[in-house]
Amino acid sequence: MLKAAFFAHSPLPAVMASAAAYSPLATTFSPQMRCFAARGFHALTNMSSAARNSANPAGTIPAFFMNQQTRLLNVHEFQGADIMSQHGVRVPLGIACKTPEEVKAASDKLQVDGEVVLKSQILAGGRGLGHFPATGLQGGVHICTAEEAPKLAEKMFGQQLVTKQSGPEGKPVHWLYVAKKMALAREMYFAILLDRASAGPMIIGCSEGGTSIEDLAEKFPEKIIKMPININTGPTDAQLDEVVSRLGVKSHLDDAKKQIAGLYETFNKCDCTMLEVNPLAEDTEGMLIAADAKLNFDDNASFRQKDIFALKDDAQADPREVAAAKYDLNYIGLDGSIGCMVNGAGLAMATMDIVSLHGGSPANFLDVGGSASEGQIVEAFKILTADHRVKALLVNIFGGIMKCDVIAAGIVAAAKQVNVTVPLVVRLEGTNVDAGKEILKSSGINIIAADDLDDAAKKAVLAAA
């Protein structure tokens, strides 16, 4: 699938501010490019590597845009189904539930031959093969009887579901989706994303489905559909005919075209950066149905998509990242033992690389930027020290825009206020470095000073051992 990359387990950084900061670029371009400038750069960082390479074969977009950190909105399956249905897209009949009692009522209503599909709702893939460590239940998606559903629900509600994409701690299950069991005759793949080569939306499809598009492209390259769409006009009738034909649809062709048009309308009117339906299925009557879908939305459009962005589920996010976002800190949580605070994305990546080179493991990526206040530094320390896995802190600052004496004063204030109990390694270089070092030295705090980046990394790894 074209997975949205939230970077929860990757050191990819934020090297630029929000894509909205670059909106003036759009005023010099064609309408197609204006759409792309507003949404395309924002979306490209959230594709799978295969999709990103496909969308940028010639490397036409500068690398610093590609590395931009974003927090694109991702919604639960039942929420995505509701959004698509508002645009005429046929989706499975289902009811979202928050208690076992609601699951029972929904199961009694939706059962087919006594059975329903019970789906855990988390913002991570691989639910079917996941597990609940606390209850021992295997699988986050179950076909079960209406009688079994409430009992299964008791083992799922409030529990952490661990999947290949959730991270080792898993994601909490606060919603279950009871869906009507469907009889599907055939599965296909369908997606719409933003393509840089055509400066607009691109329909990707395949007459085969049920697995990732990367696997489909490898097995059935001749069956892959890639169709650029004019952002001003949307898909033409001829394009809809071609998509339906190449998907292998043989009956109810007018209805199939309406379904594809409805999916595009959802993508366009809701400011999606990606809409992926896998599988797009035919039922036994030959009617298309969006059996399972993933939707991402452009954060820059939150001002006009208030209803959609009200669906944001912070319970699914890394709590460290949620806290950091409140203070405009660029933070990505990892699984290591050395908490890192750095100014500048490039320096942050270099710091993490050298820590790893010396046998350590970074606990995070944290870029405080070039104009962090003392308050932000205090909050950064709170976030770092709240992570029970952190055994040492490494502060690596190059004073350019941010002067070393200012950052040193912030470090001292933060260390005193937060009561740092783990070893603190600090490396300062740049503007007012001598004044900064003197502030640290006279602070009375047990700070391990480092002469350079390599020295800082070695000392941090040793301190965390």
C-alpha positions in Angstrom: 0.0 0.0 0.0 1.0 3.6 -0.4 1.6 4.0 3.3 1.5 7.4 4.8 4.9 7.9 6.6 4.3 9.5 10.1 8.0 8.8 10.7 7.2 7.3 14.0 10.1 4.9 13.7 12.4 6.6 11.3 15.0 9.4 11.8 13.7 11.4 8.8 13.6 15.0 10.0 11.8 18.2 9.6 14.1 20.4 7.6 11.5 23.0 6.6 8.4 24.6 8.1 5.0 23.8 6.9 4.4 23.6 3.2 2.0 26.6 3.7 5.1 28.7 4.1 5.8 28.2 0.5 2.4 29.2 -0.8 3.8 32.4 -2.5 5.5 30.1 -4.9 2.2 29.1 -6.3 1.3 32.6 -7.5 3.7 32.3 -10.4 2.5 29.0 -11.7 -0.4 27.6 -13.8 -3.6 26.5 -12.1 -2.3 22.9 -12.1 0.9 24.0 -10.5 -0.9 26.1 -8.0 -2.7 23.0 -6.8 0.5 21.1 -6.8 2.4 23.7 -4.9 -0.3 23.9 -2.2 -0.7 20.1 -1.8 1.9 18.2 -3.7 5.1 19.0 -1.7 3.1 18.3 1.4 2.1 14.8 0.1 5.4 13.6 -1.3 7.0 13.1 2.0 4.2 10.7 3.0 4.5 8.1 0.3 6.1 4.8 0.3 9.6 4.8 -1.2 8.3 3.0 -4.3 5.5 5.5 -4.8 7.9 8.5 -4.2 10.3 7.2 -6.8 7.4 6.6 -9.2 6.2 10.2 -8.7 9.6 11.8 -9.1 11.6 9.7 -11.6 13.7 12.6 -12.7 14.2 14.1 -9.3 12.6 17.3 -10.4 11.7 18.5 -6.9 14.5 19.8 -4.7 15.6 17.4 -2.0 14.8 19.7 0.8 11.1 19.7 -0.1 11.2 15.9 -0.2 12.6 15.7 3.4 10.0 18.0 4.9 8.4 16.7 8.0 4.6 16.8 7.9 1.8 15.6 10.1 -0.8 14.7 7.6 -4.2 13.8 9.1 -5.0 10.1 9.0 -8.5 8.9 10.0 -10.0 5.6 11.1 -11.5 3.2 8.6 -15.1 3.9 9.7 -14.5 7.6 9.4 -13.0 7.3 5.9 -16.0 5.2 4.9 -18.4 7.9 6.1 -16.5 10.6 4.3 -16.5 8.7 1.0 -20.2 7.8 1.3 -21.0 11.5 1.4 -19.6 11.7 -2.1 -21.7 8.8 -3.5 -19.0 6.1 -3.0 -20.5 2.7 -2.1 -18.9 1.4 1.1 -19.6 -1.6 3.3 -22.4 -1.2 5.8 -21.0 -0.9 9.3 -21.4 0.7 12.7 -18.7 2.1 14.9 -18.9 1.0 18.5 -17.2 2.1 21.8 -18.6 -0.5 24.2 -19.3 -4.3 24.1 -23.0 -3.5 24.5 -22.9 -1.4 21.3 -21.0 -4.2 19.6 -23.8 -6.6 20.5 -26.6 -4.3 19.2 -24.7 -3.6 16.0 -23.9 -7.3 15.5 -27.6 -8.3 15.9 -28.5 -5.7 13.3 -25.8 -6.4 10.7 -25.3 -10.2 10.9 -25.5 -12.2 7.7 -26.2 -15.9 8.3 -25.4 -15.2 11.9 -21.9 -13.7 11.2 -20.3 -10.2 11.2 -16.9 -8.8 10.7 -15.4 -7.2 13.8 -12.5 -4.7 13.1 -10.2 -3.0 15.5 -9.8 0.7 14.7 -6.2 1.9 15.0 -4.1 4.1 12.7 -1.7 1.4 11.6 -1.8 -1.3 9.0 -1.5 -5.0 9.5 -4.4 -5.3 12.0 -5.5 -8.7 10.8 -2.1 -10.3 11.7 -1.6 -8.2 14.9 -2.0 -9.3 18.5 -3.1 -8.1 21.9 -0.3 -8.8 24.4 -2.4 -8.2 27.5 -5.3 -10.5 26.6 -3.4 -13.0 24.3 -5.9 -12.4 21.5 -4.5 -13.0 18.1 -5.7 -10.8 15.3 -7.4 -7.4 15.2 -9.9 -8.3 12.6 -12.3 -11.3 13.1 -15.2 -12.9 11.2 -17.3 -14.1 14.1 -20.9 -14.9 15.1 -23.1 -12.2 16.5 -23.0 -14.0 19.8 -19.2 -14.1 19.9 -18.7 -10.5 18.9 -19.3 -8.9 22.4 -17.0 -11.4 24.1 -14.2 -10.7 21.5 -14.9 -7.0 22.0 -14.1 -7.2 25.7 -10.7 -8.5 24.9 -10.0 -5.7 22.4 -11.5 -2.5 23.9 -8.9 -0.4 25.8 -6.0 -2.8 24.8 -2.9 -2.2 22.8 -2.9 -3.8 19.4 0.6 -4.6 18.2 1.1 -4.9 14.4 4.1 -4.7 12.1 3.4 -1.0 11.6 2.3 0.0 15.1 5.7 -0.2 16.8 6.5 -2.5 19.7 4.1 -0.8 22.1 1.2 -1.0 19.8 -1.8 1.4 19.4 -4.8 1.6 21.8 -8.2 0.3 20.6 -11.0 2.7 21.5 -13.2 1.9 18.6 -14.5 -1.3 17.0 -16.1 -1.3 13.6 -18.9 -3.9 13.2 -19.3 -4.5 9.4 -21.7 -6.5 7.4 -20.0 -9.5 5.9 -19.8 -9.1 2.1 -19.7 -11.7 -0.7 -17.0 -10.4 -3.0 -16.5 -11.8 -6.5 -13.3 -9.9 -7.4 -10.8 -7.5 -5.9 -9.0 -4.6 -7.6 -6.6 -1.8 -6.5 -7.4 1.9 -6.9 -5.6 5.0 -5.6 -5.4 8.7 -6.3 -2.2 10.6 -5.3 -0.4 13.7 -6.3 2.1 13.4 -9.2 4.9 15.9 -9.7 5.5 15.0 -13.3 2.0 16.0 -14.3 1.7 18.6 -11.5 -1.7 17.2 -10.4 -3.6 14.2 -9.4 -2.7 10.7 -10.7 -5.0 7.7 -10.7 -3.2 4.5 -10.0 -5.1 1.2 -10.6 -4.8 -2.5 -11.2 -7.3 -5.1 -12.2 -5.7 -7.3 -9.4 -5.9 -6.3 -5.8 -5.8 -7.4 -2.1 -2.1 -6.9 -1.8 0.3 -3.9 -1.9 0.7 -1.9 -5.1 4.4 -2.6 -5.0 3.8 -6.3 -5.2 1.2 -5.9 -7.9 3.5 -3.7 -10.0 6.2 -6.4 -9.8 3.8 -9.3 -10.7 1.5 -7.6 -13.1 3.3 -4.6 -14.6 1.2 -4.7 -17.7 -2.0 -4.3 -15.6 -1.0 -1.1 -13.8 -3.0 2.0 -14.7 -1.3 5.4 -14.4 -3.5 8.2 -15.5 -2.8 11.9 -14.9 -5.9 14.0 -14.2 -6.4 17.7 -15.1 -6.9 19.4 -11.7 -9.2 22.0 -13.3 -11.6 19.7 -15.0 -11.3 16.4 -13.2 -11.5 13.1 -15.0 -13.2 13.2 -18.4 -15.9 10.8 -19.5 -13.3 9.1 -21.8 -10.9 8.7 -18.9 -13.6 7.2 -16.7 -14.4 4.8 -19.5 -10.7 3.8 -19.8 -10.3 3.3 -16.0 -13.4 1.1 -15.7 -12.3 -0.9 -18.8 -8.8 -1.5 -17.6 -10.0 -2.5 -14.2 -11.8 -5.3 -15.9 -15.3 -4.2 -15.0 -17.8 -6.0 -17.3 -21.2 -4.9 -16.0 -23.0 -1.9 -14.6 -20.5 0.3 -16.4 -22.3 3.6 -15.8 -22.5 2.9 -12.1 -18.8 1.9 -12.0 -18.0 5.3 -13.7 -20.0 7.1 -11.0 -18.1 5.3 -8.3 -14.7 6.3 -9.8 -16.0 9.9 -10.2 -17.1 9.8 -6.5 -13.7 8.7 -5.4 -12.1 11.5 -7.3 -14.6 14.0 -5.9 -13.7 12.8 -2.4 -10.0 13.3 -3.1 -10.5 16.7 -4.6 -13.1 18.3 -2.4 -11.7 17.0 0.8 -8.2 18.1 0.1 -6.8 14.6 0.3 -3.1 14.0 -0.3 -3.8 10.3 -0.9 -6.9 8.1 -1.3 -6.2 4.4 -1.5 -8.9 1.7 -1.9 -7.5 -1.8 -1.5 -9.5 -3.7 -2.3 -11.9 -1.9 -4.6 -14.2 -4.9 -5.1 -17.0 -6.2 -7.2 -19.8 -7.9 -5.3 -21.7 -10.9 -6.6 -24.0 -8.6 -8.5 -21.1 -6.9 -10.3 -21.4 -3.6 -8.3 -18.2 -1.8 -7.2 -17.7 -1.2 -3.5 -14.8 0.5 -1.7 -14.2 -2.5 0.7 -11.3 -0.9 2.6 -9.8 2.5 2.1 -7.0 4.8 3.5 -7.3 8.5 3.3 -4.8 11.2 4.2 -5.6 14.9 4.3 -3.5 18.0 3.8 -2.9 19.8 7.1 -2.7 23.1 5.1 -6.4 22.7 4.3 -7.5 22.4 8.0 -9.0 25.8 7.9 -11.6 24.8 5.3 -12.0 21.1 6.3 -12.9 21.7 10.0 -15.3 18.8 10.2 -12.7 16.4 8.9 -9.9 17.7 11.1 -12.2 17.5 14.1 -11.8 13.7 13.7 -8.2 13.8 14.6 -7.4 11.1 17.2 -4.5 12.1 19.3 -4.8 8.9 21.3 -3.3 7.1 18.3 -0.2 9.4 18.2 3.0 9.1 20.1 2.2 11.2 23.2 5.7 12.7 23.0 5.0 13.9 19.5 1.7 15.3 20.6 3.3 17.2 23.4 6.1 18.5 21.2 3.6 19.8 18.6 1.9 22.0 21.2 5.2 23.9 21.6 6.2 24.0 17.9 9.0 21.5 18.4 10.0 19.2 15.6 10.1 15.9 17.4 10.0 12.3 16.2 10.0 9.5 18.7 12.3 6.5 18.3 13.2 3.5 20.5 16.7 4.2 21.7 18.2 5.3 25.0 20.0 8.6 24.2 17.7 11.6 24.1 18.9 14.2 21.6 18.2 17.9 21.4 19.8 19.7 18.4 19.2 22.9 16.5 18.9 22.2 12.8 17.7 19.2 11.0 20.9 18.4 9.2 22.9 18.6 12.4 20.3 16.5 14.2 20.6 13.7 11.6 24.4 13.9 11.8 24.2 13.7 15.6 22.0 10.6 15.4 24.3 9.0 12.8 27.4 9.5 14.9 25.6 8.3 18.0 24.7 5.1 16.1 28.3 4.9 14.7 29.6 4.7 18.3 27.2 2.0 19.3 24.4 4.1 20.8 20.8 4.3 19.9 18.9 7.7 19.6 15.6 7.9 21.5 14.3 10.7 19.3 14.9 13.3 16.6 14.4 16.8 18.2 15.1 20.0 16.3 14.5 23.1 18.4 15.1 25.3 15.4 17.1 28.6 15.2 14.9 30.7 17.5 13.8 28.5 20.3 12.8 30.3 23.5 13.8 29.3 27.0 10.3 28.0 27.5 10.6 25.7 24.5 13.9 24.3 25.8 12.2 23.6 29.1 9.4 21.8 27.4 11.9 19.9 25.2 13.7 18.7 28.4 10.4 17.6 29.9 9.6 15.5 26.8 13.0 13.9 26.7 13.1 13.1 30.4 9.6 11.7 30.5 10.7 8.8 28.2 11.6 6.0 30.6 14.0 4.5 28.0 16.3 7.6 28.0 19.5 6.9 30.0 21.4 10.0 28.9 20.8 13.4 27.2 22.9 14.8 24.4 22.5 18.5 23.6 24.3 19.5 20.4 24.1 23.2 19.4 25.7 25.1 16.7 25.1 28.8 17.4 24.4 30.6 14.2 21.0 32.3 14.4 20.7 31.0 18.0 23.5 32.3 20.2 25.3 29.8 22.5 25.0 32.0 25.6 21.2 32.1 25.1 20.9 28.4 24.6 23.2 27.7 27.6 21.0 29.8 29.8 18.0 27.9 28.6 19.7 24.6 29.3 20.6 25.6 32.8 17.1 26.8 33.5 15.5 23.7 32.0 17.9 21.3 33.9 17.0 23.0 37.2 13.3 23.2 36.6 12.9 19.7 35.2 15.3 18.1 37.7 17.3 16.1 35.2 18.5 12.9 36.8 20.3 11.3 33.8 23.7 12.2 32.6 23.6 15.4 30.5 26.2 15.8 27.7 26.4 19.3 26.1 28.4 20.4 23.0 28.3 24.0 22.0 30.0 25.7 19.1 29.4 29.0 17.2 28.4 32.5 18.2 29.2 33.4 21.8 30.5 29.9 22.5 32.9 31.0 25.2 30.1 32.9 27.1 27.9 29.9 26.7 30.5 27.5 28.1 31.1 29.8 31.1 27.3 29.8 31.9 27.3 26.0 31.9 30.5 25.8 34.0 29.3 28.2 36.7 25.8 26.7 36.8 26.6 24.2 39.5 24.9 21.5 37.4 26.7 18.3 36.7 27.1 18.8 32.9 29.5 16.7 30.8 31.1 19.1 28.4 32.2 17.9 25.0 34.7 19.5 22.6 33.2 18.4 19.3 30.4 16.2 17.9 32.5 13.0 17.9 33.5 13.6 21.5 29.9 14.3 22.5 28.6 11.2 20.9 31.2 9.0 22.6 30.5 10.5 26.0 26.7 10.2 25.5 27.0 6.5 24.5 29.3 5.8 27.5 27.0 7.7 29.9 24.0 5.7 28.7 25.7 2.3 29.0 
